[in-house]
Amino acid sequence: MTVATNGSPSSRATTLSDVARLAGVSIATASKALNGRTQVKAETRARVLDAAERLSFSPNALARGLLAGRTGTVGLITSDLDGRFSIPILMGAEDAFGSGRVSVFLCDARGDAIREQHHVRALLSRRVDGLIVVGARPDPRPPLEPGVPVPVVYAYAPSQDPKDVSLVSDNVGGGRIAIEHLIACGRRRIAHITGDPTYGAAQDRSVGVLDALGRAGLELAGGTVLYGTWSEAWGRGATRLLLQQGTDVDAIFAGSDQIARGVVDALHEAGRRVPEDVAVIGFDNWEVLAANARPPLTSVDINLEHLGRVAAQRLVAAIDGHAASGTEVLPCRLVTRSSTAPIG
């Protein structure tokens, strides 16, 4: 129940106009006082705050946003159907926006440009303050249609327009730290089994692999990167192929945790112990796969929640008029588990 200015009960919600009237100031001055603006005299601010307290007035988030020309909402558009990448990014973004301060509308474009355009128009009709766009794969994608009137940040998959703000994981660095860890464990005969060669991420991780091996004066076991599909079946098949060819390996770096699970299966079938005989590293640190493997997988984490937090920070800066441009590359980290260990 709210209280009217005459002290009698009223079903009408108290408004900023009521506060201004009781304090004897304009609505604009009342708004400035309640929002902590410096243009208001101390005695005027005290009078407005006293009036607001007497009327039990608390402006809601939408009202505060409208006073600043904002709604306190942003849109996140994804083409990641199963949420593998978009959900951690969403969680990180919401952490950065702050609980209750900014709401995020999540829309699934399903990789369809027409559906994506529909979602953009729908979100703009809701007067969102900005957009975060998450791709299904970490390759450059076309930017949104020209003329979007709010700031846009691209996460995971960068925009093809260098003027846009894009955030990506350092896949080259991720490949490098995986190999450096294996070398530190005393491994010298290292193979690399990875996924679809049309993915830029697969190529970038391979660049990191070859760079780290070259710096250590080592060559890739088997002589070549084994490209295939992002699946356990490919991990099993490629590992069997390596062993059948007589390739002497003491470590295998897999381009994804799914591939790594298949690698471990094939090694077990061949009587090779993990990690005693062959150490195995995955990529993505997909908890449901990596932590539940036998043994649990050491994996490169692409820090999707951190990527989401940074995307939100860049979007807030752009909304505040401090827009950046270009692609920002964020580092990966290694999560060590039982599938790697120093040679005994």
HELIX and SHEET records of a PDB file:
HELIX    1   1 LEU A   16  ALA A   23  1                                   8    
HELIX    2   2 ILE A   27  LEU A   34  1                                   8    
HELIX    3   3 ALA A   42  ARG A   54  1                                  13    
HELIX    4   4 ALA A   61  LEU A   67  1                                   7    
HELIX    5   5 SER A   86  PHE A   97  1                                  12    
HELIX    6   6 ALA A  113  SER A  125  1                                  13    
HELIX    7   7 ASN A  171  ALA A  184  1                                  14    
HELIX    8   8 GLY A  200  ARG A  215  1                                  16    
HELIX    9   9 GLU A  232  GLN A  244  1                                  13    
HELIX   10  10 ASP A  257  GLU A  269  1                                  13    
HELIX   11  11 GLU A  287  ALA A  290  1                                   4    
HELIX   12  12 LEU A  304  ILE A  319  1                                  16    
SHEET    1   A 2 THR A   2  VAL A   3  0                                        
SHEET    2   A 2 PRO A   9  SER A  10 -1                                        
SHEET    1   B 6 SER A 103  ASP A 108  0                                        
SHEET    2   B 6 THR A  73  THR A  78  1                                        
SHEET    3   B 6 LEU A 131  VAL A 134  1                                        
SHEET    4   B 6 VAL A 152  ALA A 155  1                                        
SHEET    5   B 6 VAL A 165  SER A 169  1                                        
SHEET    6   B 6 GLY A 326  LEU A 330  1                                        
SHEET    1   C 5 ILE A 190  ILE A 193  0                                        
SHEET    2   C 5 ALA A 251  ALA A 254  1                                        
SHEET    3   C 5 ALA A 279  PHE A 283  1                                        
SHEET    4   C 5 THR A 298  ASP A 301  1                                        
SHEET    5   C 5 ARG A 333  VAL A 335 -1                                        
END                                                                             
